[in-house]
Amino acid sequence: MIRAARRIVVKVGSSSISGENAHQIGPLVDALAATHSTGTQVVLVSSGAIATGIPYLALDGRPTDLATQQAAAAVGQNVLIYRYQDSLDRYDIVAGQVLLTAGDLENPTPRSNARRAMERLLDLRILPIVNENDTVATQEIRFGDNDRLAALVTSLIGADLLVLLSDVDALYTKPPQEPGAERIDFVAAGDPLDGVEIGASSLAGVGTGGAVTKVSAARHAAESGSAVLITSTGLVRSALAGESVGTWFEPQASSPRS
């Protein structure tokens, strides 16, 4: 299924590509480029603008006030895109920055504009890098997450597959650090995941997502007809190569695209 996918959305979180993990951008780009080289259309949804900007503002940690979050995002988004493009240059792949808010995808006119722009970028073999527009966003910064945005983008462009990357290699029956936690390899369409204990927060201090947001995003995308794979950033190359890693969410059959 993964190798047959014509259009793939990959989402990576802040903790995976910022701070001491900034070096993971290179291997992530290697995996995206390998898939891109097969003719598959690839979209990257990347968090990390605020986290990347924090050191440049000489801050000790993630800011709590909105204005400083917006300032950190303005600086960090610039640096983040530069790092991606610098790595993509090795493969002669050009990135296209797409900044959105959830509201852009909920209103017909900006939604249509976003779809048209994304389709054209993909037709031109550009690799779109999508992030929430944190510099102007308000509610999205406080309560939103890019897992949800990735699911909305997946639905928007009718992608065959959404890959949600994090610090954890798969979904487990309970937080993986707890005794007795068992990996879940497959989630059937419509499975309510009864009995599964899902932690609400990320282990990292710079991100806003966690298992709850990933499962919610996976369900949204699957209900829209896209398959979903949840795995770790370190396993992205194996995942895109079709190896048996992570947790696979089966798409709903005959789901309408919107």
RAQUITA-V43686 format. One record per residue. RES is the residue in one small letter. PHI is phi in whole degrees, 0 to 359 (none if undefined). PSI is psi in degrees with one decimal (* if undefined). Layout:
# RAQUITA-V43686
RES | PHI | PSI
RES | PHI | PSI
This chain:
# RAQUITA-V43686
m | none | -44.3
i | 295 | -45.8
r | 294 | -24.6
a | 273 | -9.6
a | 295 | 133.0
r | 269 | -25.2
r | 217 | 123.5
i | 232 | 135.4
v | 253 | 128.0
v | 243 | 128.4
k | 246 | 130.6
v | 236 | 143.2
g | 266 | 166.8
s | 304 | -46.4
s | 294 | -19.8
s | 276 | -20.3
i | 225 | 17.7
s | 228 | 168.0
g | 61 | -133.1
e | 290 | -9.6
n | 257 | 12.2
a | 300 | -25.3
h | 294 | -15.3
q | 284 | -9.1
i | 299 | -41.5
g | 301 | -55.0
p | 297 | -33.8
l | 296 | -45.8
v | 297 | -38.5
d | 305 | -45.3
a | 292 | -43.1
l | 296 | -40.9
a | 294 | -38.4
a | 298 | -39.8
t | 288 | -42.1
h | 301 | -36.4
s | 292 | -18.5
t | 277 | -4.4
g | 100 | -7.2
t | 291 | 140.5
q | 275 | 129.1
v | 237 | 132.7
v | 239 | 132.5
l | 253 | 125.4
v | 256 | 113.0
s | 239 | 121.6
s | 283 | 179.2
g | 118 | -2.5
a | 297 | -49.6
i | 295 | -47.0
a | 298 | -38.2
t | 290 | -32.8
g | 282 | -20.6
i | 307 | -50.1
p | 298 | -30.5
y | 286 | -18.0
l | 262 | 7.6
a | 56 | 41.2
l | 263 | 151.6
d | 277 | -21.1
g | 194 | -173.4
r | 297 | 125.9
p | 293 | 151.5
t | 258 | -21.0
d | 269 | 147.4
l | 298 | -43.3
a | 299 | -40.7
t | 287 | -33.8
q | 299 | -43.5
q | 295 | -40.4
a | 296 | -43.8
a | 298 | -39.1
a | 295 | -40.0
a | 298 | -42.3
v | 286 | -46.0
g | 293 | -34.5
q | 297 | -40.4
n | 299 | -47.3
v | 293 | -41.6
l | 298 | -47.0
i | 296 | -38.9
y | 301 | -44.0
r | 297 | -42.2
y | 296 | -47.6
q | 294 | -38.2
d | 301 | -38.5
s | 284 | -38.1
l | 292 | -24.5
d | 303 | -27.3
r | 297 | -22.6
y | 247 | 8.8
d | 56 | 37.7
i | 253 | 133.5
v | 260 | 133.2
a | 268 | 149.1
g | 237 | 121.4
q | 279 | 129.9
v | 231 | 113.0
l | 253 | 124.5
l | 226 | 160.2
t | 242 | 163.8
a | 302 | -35.5
g | 298 | -31.8
d | 299 | -30.0
l | 263 | 0.6
e | 257 | -15.3
n | 252 | 134.5
p | 304 | -46.0
t | 292 | -54.4
p | 295 | -29.3
r | 296 | -45.0
s | 296 | -40.6
n | 297 | -42.6
a | 296 | -42.4
r | 297 | -44.3
r | 298 | -43.7
a | 295 | -42.8
m | 295 | -42.6
e | 298 | -41.0
r | 291 | -41.1
l | 302 | -44.9
l | 293 | -39.4
d | 299 | -32.7
l | 274 | 5.5
r | 66 | 26.1
i | 276 | 147.3
l | 261 | 101.6
p | 293 | 135.2
i | 245 | 112.5
v | 256 | 139.4
n | 213 | 159.0
e | 294 | 143.8
n | 280 | 74.6
d | 295 | -21.4
t | 292 | -28.4
v | 245 | -11.5
a | 288 | 151.3
t | 240 | -74.0
q | 300 | -36.3
e | 297 | -37.3
i | 294 | -38.2
r | 279 | -37.8
f | 235 | -14.8
g | 278 | 176.9
d | 203 | 155.1
n | 279 | -8.5
d | 296 | -46.2
r | 297 | -44.7
l | 301 | -41.3
a | 298 | -39.9
a | 294 | -40.0
l | 294 | -39.6
v | 294 | -40.6
t | 303 | -45.4
s | 293 | -40.4
l | 303 | -45.2
i | 259 | 4.6
g | 64 | 41.4
a | 292 | 148.3
d | 284 | -28.4
l | 213 | 139.1
l | 243 | 125.4
v | 249 | 115.9
l | 259 | 114.6
l | 259 | 146.9
s | 206 | -161.7
d | 273 | -7.9
v | 248 | 141.2
d | 284 | -13.0
a | 189 | 177.4
l | 273 | 139.8
y | 238 | 164.2
t | 291 | -17.7
k | 203 | 169.2
p | 313 | 128.4
p | 299 | -19.9
q | 281 | -8.9
e | 271 | 146.8
p | 300 | 139.8
g | 85 | 1.3
a | 293 | 130.3
e | 241 | 137.5
r | 290 | 139.8
i | 257 | 116.8
d | 275 | -32.5
f | 216 | 135.2
v | 239 | 114.5
a | 290 | 154.7
a | 305 | 127.7
g | 82 | 0.4
d | 296 | 121.5
p | 283 | -4.7
l | 57 | 43.6
d | 300 | 136.1
g | 86 | -4.5
v | 271 | 125.8
e | 265 | 116.7
i | 248 | 120.6
g | 293 | 150.4
a | 267 | -16.1
s | 234 | 159.4
s | 278 | 151.4
l | 285 | -20.1
a | 272 | 153.1
g | 270 | -4.9
v | 253 | -12.3
g | 263 | 172.0
t | 238 | -3.9
g | 260 | -167.4
g | 173 | -169.0
a | 297 | -35.2
v | 299 | -48.5
t | 293 | -33.2
k | 290 | -41.9
v | 295 | -42.0
s | 298 | -44.1
a | 295 | -41.9
a | 299 | -42.1
r | 295 | -42.4
h | 300 | -47.7
a | 294 | -42.0
a | 296 | -38.7
e | 292 | -22.2
s | 273 | -2.1
g | 102 | 9.1
s | 255 | 139.6
a | 287 | 155.2
v | 224 | 138.9
l | 234 | 127.1
i | 253 | 122.9
t | 204 | -174.4
s | 269 | 157.3
t | 300 | -35.7
g | 294 | -17.8
l | 255 | 12.7
v | 298 | -38.2
r | 295 | -43.9
s | 298 | -40.8
a | 298 | -48.5
l | 289 | -19.1
a | 277 | -3.5
g | 90 | 12.0
e | 286 | 161.2
s | 277 | 89.1
v | 225 | 160.4
g | 70 | -162.9
t | 243 | 124.8
w | 261 | 125.0
f | 259 | 120.4
e | 288 | 134.4
p | 286 | 152.0
q | 292 | 138.0
a | 285 | 141.7
s | 55 | 36.2
s | 280 | 135.0
p | 289 | 138.6
r | 275 | 142.8
s | 236 | *
